[in-house]
Amino acid sequence: INNDPNAEVPLVLLVKDTPDSACDWVEVHLPVRPNGSSGFVKRSDVNLETNPYRIEVHLGEFNLKVFEADETIMDTTIAEAAENTPTPGGLYYTTELVRPPNPGGAYGPYAYGLSGFSEVLQTFNGGPGQLAIHGTNQPQLLGQRVSHGCIRMSNEDITTLAGILPLGVPVEILA
């Protein structure tokens, strides 16, 4: 994390299937439209790494769980998308961690960009309609349908996650 908007951001991709070590290509999930797109990259061009974390978002239950291996390390209430801008269910992953310029603003102190996009909004607030998990300056709205597709959580919880989770964490959004 840094405050330089021109800083290089690592390209992180989620491996779709554990590749056979003899295979020259690796199938990965791509952070592009349409959601669920995949492609192949040369094994020699990537560093394969594993991490023990994963996130489950239970839409309709206003719940987000973070797991380290099989242990639940966070179980918290979230705000979800309003009905006119629903969060698409599916498997995504964290692509970047952003520290917004105003930690007291609408996105809170941190935002994890996800590999998925709104299926309703082609753009949002100058961006491409990318899904995210972020903090909020309206914690009283947690447990409600109020976002434009993102997952909102308390600033305390997103700050905790920012100190723990690497990029590339799988995020399963269950509708």
N, C-alpha and C positions, 0 to 999 in steps of 0.2 A: 504494500500500500504506500503510495506517495501522493503528493499534491500536484504533480506535474501532468497536465492534461496531454502533453506530447510524449509522455514516457511510453516505452514499448510495453505491450501487454503480451504475456506468453499465450500461444495458441494451445488450448487444452481441449482434447477430444475424449469422449467416452468410448471405450472399446465395446463393440456390439457383441462379439463372441470371443472367447479366449482362443487365440490362434494357436494352431499347431506350430511348434518351433521350426519345423521344416518349411513352412509356408513363407513366401516372400512378401505377401500382402496381408494387411490387417484391416478388417471391416470396422468402421467407426460410425457413431452417430454424428451428424453434422448440425451445426448451429445456424441453419438456414430454413427458409420457407420452402415447401410445406413442412410442418412439424412431422417428425418421424423419418426425415430423409437420412440416408446413410451413403457411405462411399468407401473407397479403399485407398489406403496409403501404403507406401513401401515400408516394410518393416525396418529397413536400413535408415530411413529418414526420421524415425521417431524413437523416443525413449519411453518404453513401457514401464509404468509404475502402478502400484496398487495402493489403495488407502482403505482403512477399515470403516469408513463412514458412509452413511446413506441417510436420506431424508424421505419421510412419507408425509404427504399432505392429504388430509381427509376432508374434502369439500363437503359441505352440508353438516359437518360436525364441528367446523371451525377449529380444527386441530392440526398441529404439526408435531411430528416426532422425529428426533434425531437419534440415530443408532451408531454406536461404535462396536463393531462386530455384532454380537447378539444382545448387547446391553443398551437399554434406553438411557441416553444421557440428557435428553430434554423432551418434555411433553408439555406443550404450551398452547394457549388460545391464540388464534389468529383472526384477522379480518380477511374476508374473501371478496371476490368480484361481485359487483352488482349484476342483476339478471340480464341487463342489456349489453354487458361487456364480459361475458363469462370467461373463466380460466379454463382453457382446454386441458382435459385429462391426458395423461401419457407419461412417458419416461423422458426426463430431461436431465441436465447436469449443470453445475455451476461453471460459468465461463469467465467471470471476472468479479473482483471485489472492488467496489467503488466507495470512496469516502466523499459524500456530497459536501459542497462548500459550506452549507449551512446545516450543521448537525441538529438544529432545532426545527428544521423545515419538514416538509411533507414526507421525505424519504428517510428521516432520522439520520443517525450517525454513520450508517453503513447500508449498502445495497449489494446483494449478490445478483449479478445478471445471470439469467438462465438461457439455455440453448433454444428455448421455445419462443413462439410469438403468438400474439392475439390472433384469433381467427376472425375478429370483427374489426379491429383497428389496424389499419395499414401503417399508421404513424401515431405517435403520442408524444406530446411535449418536446417536439424536435427530434425524436428518435424513431426507430423502426417498429415500434409496437412490441418491443421485447418484453418477455415476462421477467419478473424479478421477485426476490424475497428481500424485503427491506423493513426498516423501522417506520415509526409514524410519529407525527406531532399531535395525533388525536387518539391516545390510548383508550379513551372512553368508547371508541367505536369497535374495539376488538370484540369478536363474537358476532359481528354483523356483516351483511353483504353491502360493501360500500366502495370497493376499489374498481379500477378500470381493467382488472385482470391480474394484477400483482397480488402477492401474498404479503400482508402487513403483519408485523409482530411488534412486541414492545421493544423500545430502544435498549433496554437492559438485555433482553434475549438476543437481539441481533448483534450487540456488542460482544456478548459471550461467544456466539458462533464465529464472529470475525477473528477472535483470538484462538480458535480451535481448528476450524475447517480449512483444508486446502482447496484449491480449485479442482474441478473434475468430480465433485461429489455427485453421485446419482440422486435425482429428485423425482420420486414417483408421485404424481398428482392423481389421486383417486377420486373420481366424480361420484 
